[in-house]
Amino acid sequence: MFIAMNRFRIALDHQEDFERIWRERETFLDDVPGFREFHLLKGPMDDEARLYASHSVWESRAAFEAWTESEAFRKAHRQTSAPKGTYLGHPQLETFEAIL
């Protein structure tokens, strides 16, 4: 199993915009070989932002990497972007391979 997480710092006044965009977007993941599940996680908040993480589970690193080079990936990432000022910095990708 392989997990890919993108961490996002979202401006406090744009949380609803961010969540709406993720709820309404088409992920194109259901037919991607090796994809297992996806969750958008809402985390802690500080004076500037709330932390969110996209959490996807894959059969393997190879399946995840194949998706990042696929037409499904390009279609998913061409969709509506968030209003200016939503993101406080670039998303931070973290990947994990299951050992147990």
N, C-alpha and C positions, 0 to 999 in steps of 0.2 A: 504494500500500500504506500502511496505517495500523497502528501498534502502540500498544497500551495496556498499561501495566505498573502494577501495584499493588505497592508495596514494604511489607513487613511486618517489624517487629522482634518476634521471638518469644522469650519467656523460655526460657532454656536447659533448664529442667526440663519444658517443654511441647512440645518439638520433635516427639516421637513422636505426641502428640495432634494437633497441627496437620497433620502429614503424613498421618496416618490419615484425618482428616476430608476432606482434599482428594482422597485416593485413592478414598474411598467415596462421595463426593457425585456426584449427577447434575448435569451441567453444562447440559443442554438446549441445547447449542450446535450440534450436528451439523446441524440443520435450519434454522438461522438464516441468512437471506440475507446474503451478504458475509463470513461467517466462514471463515477459512482454517485456523488452527491455534492450539493452546494448549500452554503448558509451565508447570510450576511449577519455579522455579529456587531452588536452595539456595546461599546465598552465605556470605560470611565471618562470623566470630563474634568478639564481644568479651567482656568480663567479665560482661555482663548478658544478652546476646541473640545470636541468629543472625538474619541477614538472609535473607529469602525474597522472591521476586518472582513474581507471576503475570504471564505474558507471553502476550498474545493478539494474533494477526495478523488483520487485516481488509482487505477490498478497498479500503475508503475510510473516512474519518471519518464520513460519513453512515451507512454500514452499522453502525459501532460505536454511534453515537448512537441509531439506530433500535432496536438491541438493548437499550440501557439503558432504553428506554421500553416494552419488550415484556413480554408475559406470561412468556416464557421467562426473562427476567432476574428477574422477581419470584419465579418458582418456584425458580430456582437460589439466590436469596438468602434464601429462607424456611427453608432446611434447617438441620440441627443446627448449633448454634453451638459454639465452642470453650469449654473450661472457663475459669472466671474466672481471670485472671492470665496467660493465654496471650499476649495482645497487649500489648506495651509501647508504647502510643500508638496513634493511628489510622493505618490504611493511607494511604500517600502515592501518589496517582495521578500517573503521568507518561505523556504521550502524545507520539507521534512520527509525523511524516509522512515517507515515503521520498522522497528527492530523486534518487536514482540507482537 
